[in-house]
Amino acid sequence: MVTCVAILSCSKDNDPSPEDDAELQQEIGSLPGLGEQSGTPQGTAFKLPDGVTVDGTITGDYCDEAEIRIGSGHYVTVCVGLRNDNDEEKKVIFPGGLILVSETDEYQHGVVVEETMVVIPPKKTIRFIFHTYCGNNSRSSASSLAVYTFGPVTNSKLLGRLIDDLKGKKIAAVDYWDEDGVSDDYYAIESTVQALVWQITDGSAFMDWETFNHMYQQQLNELPNK
């Protein structure tokens, strides 16, 4: 970063204003359906491509028959089956900010923090393990009894900022997996990202913004770059 000499030259059009910071601060611990808040997560509806449907039920935990694993996270890891009834392969893109919604308040909602994709051959069903992050610290982590649906893509600006900041970070579970399982490095990385998510979803709305930002940047800097 270049240090500005003239005070006026340090101001940029896209720098956050105090009003922007105040708007972001208001979201801490106050997002509907996340953290301790009641209601349903808010955002833009997620839609699968035409001809692609969920095969069976999206449940918590791993699935033995999974062909691939995608995403990043631990507490809300789910088993997904998708069916492609088209005559050509279909790419399904799961955007950062997608929320996996638990059907009951007992289990945590899942938060997807980076865009990921699966390719489904024509007239085929594939099953995969989807790693996501917990959006409700006080709820139970996903188990085989937990049932999920694809919810909205969050409209939270604070989660959106986190997703943008994670684009250059090496956090995908598959990058740390081999035939022997996941490496110890991944657990440390996953724990740091989870802390960042909880800082937003379960944090105190009364936290001083400078303190929040300092903690946020400190944790972000702990993550390895791609």
Steps between C-alpha positions, in 0.01 A plus 500: 500500500634845405505752784331829414698815568233759440196452717259578219661245270420219747129530437357272231151487356460134593629529858233403756331802650400522867143442382607180321680379812194572712282299260739206515522520878123476528511156337726345766294239684183638343450298180158326483528124544871513585672513838235532771253679275165342419348496155626383163830598336442779249634546149457416133335170414739226381386297201643182354540486120201378301485123499711464815326392819593386849500121511370384837563707812791727591616366836777582741825301526704322234357259241700186427395497135618856434704545183655836590518754781468875461496813712666593825391457860430230755198543726243504219626229269219346296436226246338620178369310199422683175332350196555633146214405268642697207664349192816700568717550806407780736721718718348591835662803661452553871576866569672636806229612740265211428326389820411136564188520714433243770139383511499538880644749747693219669774498237731768366442662162794468260682796344691454172796740504645450152361418158530136405366281222401146406461358148225242451512271195182467291231271636704435814484553874806591701539511876750723670613622839444872545705675770350824633532719809271527800281808513358434850759437770253387767325235290603138441735425213363308204446128564342227291166601656523857368312579177589799282371694203672752276410839642575849370828666408546737791448873455721576801762757406723387785495136388547626144814683606633183664430297186688756288792499744522119487524481119880507511530254788571127478216360709330226290485166681610309191834688502586335833360150440676182392443126533583521870246774570531868575824660614548677833552824306139491382359480850689816596383678181141385540499613863621848403238543226229374736606760756464769232149380414393486866643845561234620256207265568535463877700806596382782721337791320642721774861411418711801415548507121874561523536197728289289265705604199830442678398144596363441151819607322719309745314174436488561125876546488548158662356327193734382221476659158428298189 
